[in-house]
Amino acid sequence: MKYIFEVHIKDGHTAEEYADAWVRASEIIQRAHGARGTALHRKMDDPNVLIAIAEWDSKADRDAMEKQDNPDVAEIIRGAAHLCEIRPLGEFDDPEWVVLPPGRDETESR
């Protein structure tokens, strides 16, 4: 499954400032059982809007990580709160089937 959220960088701050905190938190979160990786993307026409995608084996694995209440992650998130506003877009199932262009396999799309 994928957990996706949108990040709006506040005036006077940069995406790079947020990305530093995001990487530090992600390194810790990705040690959790079922974590498959994360990616942070910058919107092409607005460098102050980012989208983050975290991949998990299951919603249960992500929920279990959230319940652990890691103080290091909480501190990183609190420390970055002044940089941005975060809006969760939701949790999405992996598709039951994937249509890819000829010559690509599913492992290339992840």
Backbone bond lengths (Angstrom), bond angles and torsions (degrees), N, CA, C in turn:
res aa  C-N    CA-C-N  psi(-1)  N-CA   C-N-CA  omega(-1)  CA-C   N-CA-C  phi
1 M - - - 1.448 - - 1.515 108.68 -
2 K 1.305 114.90 161.97 1.459 120.82 179.31 1.531 109.61 -122.72
3 Y 1.326 115.40 136.61 1.461 121.93 172.91 1.522 105.64 -109.89
4 I 1.323 116.77 123.33 1.458 121.60 -173.20 1.519 109.88 -123.76
5 F 1.345 115.46 134.73 1.455 119.40 174.98 1.513 110.72 -141.26
6 E 1.325 114.74 154.09 1.459 122.88 -178.54 1.530 108.30 -106.43
7 V 1.324 115.62 138.50 1.456 122.01 -178.54 1.523 108.44 -119.84
8 H 1.328 116.94 127.16 1.464 122.25 175.67 1.525 107.59 -111.09
9 I 1.319 116.08 114.65 1.456 121.75 -179.67 1.523 108.86 -73.46
10 K 1.330 116.02 133.50 1.464 121.22 -179.57 1.522 110.90 -77.88
11 D 1.340 115.61 153.37 1.461 121.46 177.69 1.516 110.70 -52.96
12 G 1.316 115.57 139.60 1.458 121.01 179.26 1.516 113.83 88.26
13 H 1.329 116.75 -1.09 1.465 121.18 179.63 1.524 109.28 -126.57
14 T 1.321 115.88 168.46 1.468 120.22 -177.36 1.521 110.91 -124.26
15 A 1.316 114.65 158.84 1.463 120.69 175.63 1.524 110.18 -61.71
16 E 1.317 117.04 -33.24 1.457 120.66 -179.68 1.532 111.50 -64.48
17 E 1.321 117.32 -35.52 1.467 120.68 176.42 1.530 110.01 -62.28
18 Y 1.332 115.79 -46.49 1.455 119.55 179.52 1.531 110.15 -66.54
19 A 1.332 117.21 -41.69 1.459 120.86 -177.61 1.528 111.36 -58.77
20 D 1.320 117.29 -35.67 1.460 120.40 178.10 1.526 110.36 -59.91
21 A 1.316 116.81 -47.41 1.470 120.93 179.00 1.526 110.55 -67.30
22 W 1.308 117.02 -39.92 1.465 121.83 -178.64 1.524 110.62 -61.39
23 V 1.333 116.79 -43.04 1.464 120.50 179.56 1.531 110.05 -63.57
24 R 1.329 117.21 -45.04 1.465 120.11 -179.65 1.528 111.44 -61.03
25 A 1.332 117.52 -44.42 1.470 120.55 178.78 1.526 110.64 -67.79
26 S 1.323 116.95 -41.78 1.465 120.68 -178.80 1.520 112.14 -62.88
27 E 1.330 117.23 -37.83 1.466 119.91 178.72 1.524 111.10 -59.21
28 I 1.312 117.14 -37.13 1.465 121.20 178.59 1.526 110.55 -75.62
29 I 1.320 116.83 -48.32 1.463 121.40 -177.63 1.521 111.33 -60.81
30 Q 1.317 117.45 -36.54 1.460 120.35 -176.68 1.528 113.95 -71.39
31 R 1.323 117.38 -4.65 1.471 120.97 173.73 1.527 111.16 -80.93
32 A 1.328 116.81 -12.39 1.468 121.60 -177.71 1.530 110.66 -69.97
33 H 1.318 114.39 149.24 1.465 120.77 176.45 1.530 110.01 -56.93
34 G 1.317 116.95 131.95 1.458 121.92 175.85 1.509 115.25 88.99
35 A 1.333 118.39 -5.75 1.467 120.63 178.99 1.518 109.37 -72.61
36 R 1.337 116.91 133.33 1.466 122.15 -178.16 1.518 113.78 -113.01
37 G 1.315 117.46 -8.85 1.461 118.77 179.64 1.517 111.71 134.57
38 T 1.319 114.22 165.47 1.459 121.01 179.45 1.521 109.29 -137.08
39 A 1.312 114.95 160.55 1.470 121.36 175.81 1.524 107.98 -148.36
40 L 1.316 115.38 141.16 1.461 122.14 177.82 1.520 107.01 -119.80
41 H 1.332 116.74 127.04 1.460 122.27 -176.27 1.521 110.02 -121.72
42 R 1.331 115.46 142.93 1.464 120.88 176.85 1.529 108.28 -99.15
43 K 1.317 116.88 136.37 1.460 121.78 178.33 1.530 108.92 -66.02
44 M 1.304 116.83 135.05 1.466 121.59 -173.70 1.522 113.13 -62.08
45 D 1.319 117.38 -40.42 1.464 119.16 -175.06 1.522 113.47 -100.48
46 D 1.350 116.96 5.80 1.460 120.49 176.97 1.526 109.09 -152.48
47 P 1.337 117.87 98.62 1.460 120.75 -175.74 1.523 114.53 -66.28
48 N 1.322 117.24 -5.83 1.456 120.74 178.48 1.521 113.11 -99.30
49 V 1.314 116.43 9.57 1.463 121.08 175.58 1.527 107.41 -120.73
50 L 1.317 114.98 126.89 1.458 121.78 -179.12 1.518 109.01 -123.76
51 I 1.302 115.03 157.40 1.456 120.10 171.23 1.523 107.08 -128.11
52 A 1.319 115.61 134.56 1.463 121.56 179.77 1.520 108.57 -115.45
53 I 1.323 114.38 137.42 1.460 120.84 -179.90 1.524 107.99 -128.25
54 A 1.319 115.59 121.03 1.465 121.49 175.82 1.520 107.91 -112.23
55 E 1.324 116.37 131.45 1.463 120.97 -179.70 1.523 110.21 -106.77
56 W 1.330 114.65 137.76 1.460 122.49 -177.96 1.517 109.91 -134.04
57 D 1.337 116.26 153.18 1.466 119.97 175.30 1.522 110.44 -62.55
58 S 1.348 116.23 -36.28 1.467 119.48 -178.64 1.531 110.06 -157.69
59 K 1.321 115.21 162.84 1.465 120.76 174.83 1.528 109.51 -63.75
60 A 1.309 117.30 -36.47 1.470 120.92 179.05 1.531 110.84 -60.51
61 D 1.329 117.09 -39.99 1.466 119.85 177.89 1.522 111.28 -64.64
62 R 1.332 117.05 -42.98 1.473 120.00 179.11 1.527 110.46 -65.62
63 D 1.326 116.31 -43.91 1.467 120.11 178.87 1.534 110.87 -60.60
64 A 1.340 117.55 -39.44 1.466 121.09 179.03 1.527 110.54 -64.40
65 M 1.319 117.70 -39.88 1.456 121.26 177.16 1.518 110.39 -62.30
66 E 1.328 117.66 -43.85 1.469 122.06 179.63 1.531 111.00 -60.75
67 K 1.324 117.37 -38.35 1.466 121.80 -178.07 1.525 112.40 -70.56
68 Q 1.341 117.75 -18.88 1.467 120.76 -179.44 1.525 111.88 -67.77
69 D 1.317 117.62 -23.90 1.467 122.47 176.54 1.536 111.20 50.28
70 N 1.336 116.05 61.70 1.457 122.37 -178.87 1.528 110.56 -68.65
71 P 1.334 119.15 118.66 1.468 121.05 -177.70 1.527 113.55 -64.88
72 D 1.334 117.79 -30.38 1.468 120.29 178.51 1.526 110.66 -67.31
73 V 1.325 116.57 -43.47 1.466 120.59 177.78 1.523 109.77 -65.47
74 A 1.324 117.25 -43.84 1.467 120.80 179.53 1.523 110.92 -59.04
75 E 1.309 117.78 -40.36 1.469 121.75 179.34 1.527 111.19 -66.12
76 I 1.311 117.21 -41.64 1.469 120.74 178.01 1.524 110.02 -62.36
77 I 1.324 116.55 -44.81 1.469 121.03 -179.12 1.526 110.81 -64.53
78 R 1.333 116.59 -44.38 1.474 119.70 176.86 1.530 110.86 -60.79
79 G 1.326 116.63 -40.71 1.458 120.82 -179.15 1.518 113.93 -66.59
80 A 1.332 116.63 -23.31 1.466 120.70 -179.41 1.522 112.61 -99.72
81 A 1.322 118.21 -4.96 1.469 121.82 -174.39 1.529 112.59 -58.78
82 H 1.319 118.08 -32.00 1.465 120.62 -178.88 1.531 112.58 -73.29
83 L 1.317 117.61 -12.41 1.463 122.20 -176.34 1.528 113.58 -84.33
84 C 1.326 116.65 -24.58 1.458 118.21 -167.08 1.524 112.52 -158.53
85 E 1.326 113.20 171.43 1.464 122.55 168.42 1.517 106.32 -117.45
86 I 1.318 116.06 134.40 1.468 121.03 -177.55 1.515 109.20 -114.35
87 R 1.323 114.60 133.17 1.467 120.76 179.22 1.526 108.84 -125.41
88 P 1.333 117.42 109.35 1.469 119.11 176.33 1.534 110.02 -62.12
89 L 1.321 115.50 134.30 1.467 120.46 176.09 1.515 110.77 -96.86
90 G 1.330 116.55 -22.47 1.449 118.54 173.69 1.505 114.59 134.55
91 E 1.330 112.99 -179.64 1.452 122.84 177.70 1.526 107.31 -109.51
92 F 1.325 115.96 133.59 1.454 121.24 -173.92 1.523 110.08 -127.25
93 D 1.333 115.72 133.88 1.462 120.28 174.68 1.512 109.57 -69.67
94 D 1.336 114.98 149.01 1.454 118.47 168.69 1.526 106.56 -67.08
95 P 1.318 117.47 144.26 1.464 118.80 -178.78 1.524 111.40 -66.31
96 E 1.335 114.98 150.25 1.455 119.49 176.81 1.515 111.08 -69.56
97 W 1.327 115.68 -27.11 1.457 120.56 175.40 1.517 108.85 -146.23
98 V 1.303 115.82 154.47 1.455 121.53 -176.21 1.520 108.83 -127.61
99 V 1.313 116.80 132.04 1.457 121.40 175.89 1.522 107.27 -102.67
100 L 1.328 116.68 121.14 1.459 122.45 -178.91 1.520 110.09 -122.07
101 P 1.320 116.73 154.81 1.465 119.86 175.68 1.534 109.91 -61.41
102 P 1.335 117.30 154.97 1.464 120.11 177.85 1.531 110.55 -55.14
103 G 1.338 115.28 140.55 1.449 120.33 176.70 1.515 114.39 90.95
104 R 1.342 118.66 -5.48 1.474 121.10 179.08 1.507 108.30 -111.90
105 D 1.318 115.50 143.80 1.460 117.92 173.71 1.527 108.88 -111.25
106 E 1.323 116.52 167.64 1.471 121.47 -173.40 1.517 112.29 -59.47
107 T 1.321 119.34 -32.53 1.461 120.47 -178.12 1.522 111.47 -67.17
108 E 1.323 118.27 -24.64 1.468 120.85 177.11 1.508 112.51 -73.72
109 S 1.330 118.45 -22.56 1.472 120.97 -175.37 1.517 112.04 -86.87
110 R 1.305 119.12 -6.63 1.477 120.98 -177.32 1.479 111.15 -102.31
